[in-house]
Amino acid sequence: MATAAGSPAPSTQIESDNTATTTASDAAYAWIATSPVWGWASKLGQRAVKRTVDLAKSSANYSQYVFSNNRDVYLSEPYNEKEWFDSIPKALRNDITFVLCMLKKFPSVERFLTGDIKKKVEISRDWNVLASASPEVKNDPKVIKLAVAQNGRALKFASDDLQNNHEIVKLAVTQNGWNLKYAGDTAKIHPDVIASLCPDDLDSIITILSESEYTPQQQKIFWEIFVKKHPETL
């Protein structure tokens, strides 16, 4: 459609950032294209029109934008409204690492936390809270690592799977060899775990192994690794 002053009419279809068209922007352009205003609009006026359409596009694309899994996007937003907090993908809202970063930048968001993620935050501050946590929380490696880093005895409350996670068990026994008693049978004889044990905890280690249902061969492997790491114990 030709317009006054020979100015070309703008496209009546605007692509959003993800190539999906928006009804709001189409409507705005349709009105502008049929309006005599466009023909004599100055560049300043055209910029104002573009701003109007951009705002319409922004509004229409809100739901697509907020469901992005880009953590930096959410950590750069002002978390001062529950509606915006609720728009964060569930996977991120249940990720203790992300939530702790978010709370560091926006402490007021904590009032919106509920359920397991609230419990996870509490555990990050006091490992004893892990005792009353749900099975799902006790099976979260990130949470268990946070708890065990505070006190190796937290391993006692971890799930069976995580009690056999040699990295987590290693973190616990490095603090105190007695924490080996809370480890799963597989982790107890993992080379990395054994190598992390301190010779000063030898008495505790002997007691723990005697109470474990290991075959003579398994105990032999254990002591071979331990002595190789700590020859001074011979």
Secondary structure as UniProt FT lines:
FT   HELIX           4..6
FT   TURN            17..18
FT   HELIX           23..33
FT   HELIX           37..40
FT   HELIX           43..60
FT   HELIX           62..66
FT   HELIX           71..75
FT   HELIX           82..86
FT   HELIX           90..93
FT   HELIX           96..105
FT   HELIX           107..112
FT   HELIX           115..125
FT   HELIX           127..132
FT   HELIX           135..138
FT   HELIX           141..150
FT   HELIX           152..157
FT   HELIX           160..163
FT   HELIX           166..175
FT   HELIX           177..182
FT   HELIX           185..188
FT   HELIX           191..196
FT   HELIX           199..201
FT   HELIX           202..211
FT   HELIX           216..229
FT   HELIX           231..233
//
